[in-house]
Amino acid sequence: MAVNYQLELERELQKNEGKTPRLLLHCCCAPCSSYVLEYLSPHFSITAHYYNPNIDTPEEYAHRARELSRFVQEMPLPGAVDVLAEPYTPAEFYYRLRLRRAAQAAAAGGYDYFTTTLSISPHKNAVWLGELGEAFAAEYGVRWLPSDFKKKNGFKRSTELAARYGLYRQDYCGCVFSRREAEARAARKSAQNKHGA
């Protein structure tokens, strides 16, 4: 039977009613983080941990970090949110590395929990992310906050918030592979438009 991570999250939030635990929230970009921060900030003191080494260029990496900081400053979030942007390290690429680094940062910073915004994407597997998160929680002695942020219309809400705040919304995930796919899609569309005109 599959785990319902949204239900697990709601149970965890209920257990913490009246408390404000610290949460290190791994963030990949401002649009994906928007709904998650809105949803979690009433329940936690959050550090938005920007770490995304799969981004293709240092300029793209810095642009996303600035947008996350701008969003946190502009949106009236009910709880405290700080931003911790890691240096650009493109050699570290996979989800495993990002979640391991988030767990390390959470343990080193004495956070009560850690989690990631990655599960908001319709293209990301929340079960796999949860399994990785649990493994790193055990390894580093910090609790994983179970989540599947695409539930409860999270992805839709993130696109609404991105539009409202004028957040830079990339047309690819940021890695060189998805950039190439986006460029190929644009080239095909352009070719179709030329032949269809």
PETAFEN-V309719 format. One line per field, one symbol per residue. ss: DSSP state (H for helix, E for strand, C for the rest). psi: psi as a letter, one per 20 degrees, with the letter a starting at -180 (. if undefined). burial: + if it has 16 or more other ideal C-beta (glycine too) atoms within 10 Angstrom, else -. A space follows every 10 residues. Layout:
BEGIN
ss=???
psi=???
burial=???
END
This chain:
BEGIN
ss=CCCCHHHHHH HHHHHCCCCC EEEEEEECCH HHHHHHHHHH CCCEEEEEEE CCCCCCCHHH HHHHHHHHHH HHHHCCCCCC EEEEECCCCC CCCCHHHHHH HHHHHHHHHC CCEEEECHHH CCCCCHHHHH HHHHHHHHHH CCEECCCCCC HHHHHHHHHH HHHHCCCCCC CCCCCHHHHH HHHHHHHHHH HHHHHHC
psi=pqpnhggggh ggghhjpirm qppoopphrg ghhggggggh hiiqopoono omiiqhqhgg ghghgghggg ghhhpnqhrp prpopqqoni hogrgghghg hggghgghik qhrqaqihih piiqohgggg ggggghgghj kqppoqqnii rkkggghhhg hgggjkpooq jrhhrhghgg gghggggggg gghghi.
burial=----++-++- -+-------- ++++++++++ ++++++++++ +-++-+++++ ++++++---+ +-+++-++++ ++--+-+--- +-+-++-+-- --+-+--+++ +++++++--- ++++++++++ +--+-+--++ -++--++--+ -+++++++++ +--++-+++- ++----++-+ -++++--++- ---------- -------
END
